[in-house]
Structures are given as structure tokens and as C-alpha cells.
Amino acid sequence: MFSQTQAYEKQEINKVTPHVLLCYDGSPSSYRALAYLKQVFYQTELNITVLKLIEHPEKLSSQWEISLIKKFEREDEIEKKLVKFFLMQKKS
């Protein structure tokens, strides 16, 4: 009876898909967090929501606008790298 209950509970646990919120700012620490998730959830289906953190904008100015455009371009590059990283992980 006890082993049947354990087997049933294990099946139920296997049905749960973990969902993780990852705050990513491009720092080495946030990249390591991503690598850590890969290790912890190896060969496990996982939903990840990535929250990209950016610095608070300075006072409105043309310099601020240029800076913001550069940040968005960097975000786009980071997003492409994350997609590539996770696609590579799914293959292995």
C-alpha cells in the first residue's frame, strides 16, 4: 500500500511543469543563474519567464534617447543569445 502511494505521488510530481522567473540584467551573476537552472532542471520540461532589468532612465534628453536605443539593441542581442542557449540545451 505504501509503495503504491509513493509511486502515485511520484507520477503526480512528474506531471508538474516548473515555472521560474529569471531576472536578467546581463551581468555575470544572472548568466550563472541561467546556467544553474540548466543544471537543476536537466532533462526536465521547464517554463521560464525572463524579466530583463534595465537601469532607471535619466532625465529626458537626446543623450537619454540615444542611450535607451543602445540598451534596446543590447536587449535584442541578449534575447537572441538566450534563445540560442536554450535551443542548444534542448538538443543535448
VOLUM-163911 format. One record per atom (N, C-alpha, C, O): x, y, z. Coordinates in steps of 0.02 Angstrom, whole numbers, padded with zeros to 5 digits, always signed. Example, Ala and Ser with C-alpha at 12.3 -4.5 7.8 and 13.67 -1.06 7.14 Angstrom:
<sites>
+00660-00284+00390/+00615-00225+00390/+00660-00165+00390/+00712-00166+00423/+00642-00112+00354/+00684-00053+00357/+00645+00002+00394/+00670+00057+00402/
</sites>
This chain:
<sites>
+00042-00060+00000/+00000+00000+00000/+00044+00063+00000/+00033+00109-00039/+00094+00063+00044/+00137+00122+00050/+00176+00134-00015/+00181+00192-00037/+00203+00081-00045/+00241+00089-00107/+00196+00112-00165/+00219+00148-00209/+00133+00091-00165/+00086+00113-00216/+00072+00188-00209/+00068+00224-00258/+00066+00210-00147/+00054+00282-00135/+00114+00322-00157/+00106+00375-00188/+00175+00299-00142/+00235+00334-00163/+00240+00337-00239/+00257+00388-00267/+00224+00282-00272/+00227+00280-00346/+00176+00330-00375/+00192+00365-00423/+00116+00332-00346/+00065+00379-00370/+00088+00451-00360/+00080+00492-00405/+00116+00466-00301/+00139+00534-00288/+00196+00553-00335/+00200+00610-00357/+00240+00506-00351/+00294+00520-00397/+00267+00535-00467/+00292+00580-00500/+00216+00499-00488/+00185+00512-00553/+00154+00582-00553/+00161+00619-00602/+00121+00600-00500/+00090+00667-00495/+00143+00722-00497/+00133+00773-00530/+00199+00712-00464/+00253+00761-00464/+00282+00767-00534/+00297+00823-00556/+00288+00713-00569/+00315+00714-00637/+00271+00753-00685/+00295+00777-00736/+00207+00759-00670/+00160+00795-00713/+00167+00871-00706/+00145+00908-00751/+00196+00894-00653/+00203+00966-00640/+00260+00994-00681/+00316+00968-00679/+00246+01047-00719/+00298+01081-00757/+00319+01143-00717/+00279+01188-00707/+00381+01144-00693/+00404+01202-00654/+00403+01266-00696/+00414+01264-00757/+00389+01321-00663/+00390+01387-00695/+00435+01432-00652/+00423+01440-00593/+00486+01460-00685/+00535+01501-00649/+00536+01571-00677/+00532+01581-00738/+00541+01620-00634/+00551+01689-00654/+00625+01705-00646/+00652+01701-00591/+00657+01722-00702/+00728+01738-00701/+00736+01812-00716/+00718+01836-00769/+00764+01848-00668/+00779+01919-00678/+00849+01923-00709/+00898+01902-00679/+00852+01952-00769/+00914+01951-00807/+00935+02023-00823/+00897+02061-00852/+00996+02040-00803/+01021+02108-00817/+01085+02108-00858/+01116+02160-00867/+01104+02050-00883/+01164+02045-00924/+01228+02037-00884/+01283+02032-00912/+01223+02035-00819/+01282+02028-00776/+01305+01955-00775/+01267+01910-00792/+01367+01944-00755/+01392+01875-00748/+01350+01834-00699/+01340+01774-00709/+01325+01866-00647/+01283+01830-00598/+01219+01805-00629/+01198+01748-00616/+01187+01847-00670/+01124+01825-00699/+01136+01771-00752/+01094+01727-00762/+01193+01773-00786/+01209+01720-00833/+01222+01655-00796/+01201+01602-00819/+01255+01659-00739/+01267+01599-00698/+01201+01570-00673/+01193+01509-00668/+01153+01614-00657/+01087+01590-00636/+01054+01549-00692/+01022+01499-00679/+01063+01572-00752/+01036+01536-00810/+01070+01467-00816/+01036+01418-00828/+01134+01465-00809/+01171+01402-00812/+01150+01355-00754/+01147+01295-00763/+01137+01384-00696/+01115+01346-00638/+01048+01313-00652/+01037+01254-00635/+01002+01351-00682/+00937+01323-00699/+00945+01263-00746/+00909+01213-00741/+00991+01270-00792/+01004+01216-00839/+01025+01153-00802/+01003+01098-00819/+01067+01161-00752/+01091+01103-00714/+01036+01073-00671/+01027+01012-00669/+00999+01115-00637/+00948+01091-00591/+00891+01055-00628/+00867+01004-00605/+00871+01084-00685/+00815+01056-00721/+00837+01017-00784/+00801+01017-00834/+00894+00985-00780/+00921+00946-00836/+00869+00893-00856/+00845+00856-00814/+00854+00890-00920/+00806+00843-00949/+00737+00847-00917/+00702+00797-00912/+00717+00906-00896/+00651+00918-00867/+00619+00975-00906/+00651+01025-00920/+00556+00966-00922/+00520+01020-00955/+00515+01078-00906/+00499+01068-00847/+00528+01138-00930/+00531+01196-00886/+00505+01258-00923/+00523+01270-00980/+00463+01296-00890/+00441+01361-00916/+00481+01415-00881/+00484+01417-00819/+00511+01459-00920/+00550+01514-00891/+00522+01580-00917/+00513+01589-00977/+00508+01624-00871/+00491+01693-00889/+00552+01735-00873/+00576+01736-00816/+00578+01770-00924/+00637+01811-00914/+00616+01883-00906/+00583+01912-00950/+00635+01913-00851/+00621+01983-00837/+00687+02020-00848/+00733+02014-00808/+00690+02059-00901/+00751+02097-00917/+00750+02161-00877/+00704+02201-00882/+00802+02171-00838/+00809+02230-00797/+00852+02282-00832/+00905+02265-00859/+00830+02344-00832/+00870+02398-00860/+00874+02453-00807/+00833+02456-00761/+00924+02494-00814/+00933+02549-00767/+00877+02600-00775/+00847+02606-00828/+00865+02636-00721/+00814+02688-00724/+00838+02743-00771/+00895+02765-00766/+00795+02765-00817/+00817+02817-00865/+00833+02883-00830/+00802+02902-00780/+00881+02917-00858/+00899+02982-00831/+00847+03033-00854/+00798+03014-00887/+00856+03095-00836/+00808+03147-00857/+00805+03149-00933/+00854+03134-00967/+00747+03168-00958/+00737+03169-01031/+00788+03214-01065/+00797+03272-01048/+00820+03185-01115/+00867+03222-01155/+00882+03181-01217/+00866+03121-01220/+00914+03211-01266/+00931+03173-01325/+00983+03119-01308/+00983+03065-01338/+01026+03134-01260/+01075+03084-01238/+01040+03024-01208/+01060+02967-01219/+00987+03037-01170/+00948+02982-01140/+00917+02939-01195/+00917+02878-01190/+00891+02971-01248/+00860+02933-01302/+00911+02889-01338/+00896+02831-01354/+00970+02915-01350/+01023+02876-01382/+01042+02817-01337/+01051+02761-01361/+01049+02830-01273/+01066+02778-01226/+01012+02724-01224/+01027+02665-01222/+00949+02744-01226/+00894+02697-01224/+00893+02653-01287/+00881+02593-01282/+00906+02683-01343/+00909+02644-01406/+00964+02592-01402/+00955+02535-01422/+01022+02611-01375/+01077+02564-01368/+01059+02507-01321/+01077+02449-01332/+01023+02523-01267/+01002+02471-01219/+00954+02423-01252/+00959+02362-01242/+00907+02448-01292/+00861+02404-01327/+00897+02359-01377/+00880+02301-01384/+00948+02386-01410/+00987+02345-01456/+01024+02290-01419/+01028+02234-01442/+01051+02307-01360/+01085+02257-01319/+01036+02204-01295/+01052+02144-01294/+00976+02226-01275/+00925+02179-01253/+00908+02130-01308/+00900+02070-01296/+00903+02155-01370/+00888+02113-01427/+00943+02061-01436/+00929+02002-01449/+01006+02082-01429/+01062+02036-01435/+01059+01983-01379/+01070+01924-01392/+01045+02005-01319/+01041+01959-01262/+00985+01909-01272/+00993+01849-01260/+00928+01932-01296/+00871+01887-01308/+00890+01834-01360/+00873+01775-01352/+00924+01855-01413/+00945+01808-01465/+00993+01756-01435/+00989+01697-01452/+01039+01778-01393/+01086+01732-01361/+01051+01683-01315/+01068+01624-01313/+01000+01708-01278/+00962+01663-01233/+00925+01611-01273/+00924+01552-01254/+00894+01631-01327/+00857+01583-01369/+00906+01530-01396/+00891+01471-01393/+00963+01552-01420/+01013+01506-01447/+01038+01459-01391/+01045+01399-01403/+01049+01487-01332/+01073+01447-01275/+01023+01392-01258/+01042+01334-01249/+00958+01410-01254/+00908+01360-01235/+00895+01310-01291/+00881+01252-01277/+00900+01331-01353/+00892+01284-01408/+00949+01233-01407/+00938+01174-01422/+01009+01255-01391/+01066+01210-01386/+01056+01161-01329/+01074+01102-01335/+01027+01184-01273/+01017+01142-01215/+00964+01088-01229/+00968+01033-01203/+00914+01105-01269/+00861+01057-01284/+00890+00999-01326/+00867+00942-01321/+00939+01015-01368/+00969+00964-01411/+01011+00915-01371/+01017+00856-01389/+01041+00939-01316/+01085+00894-01277/+01049+00856-01225/+01080+00816-01189/
</sites>
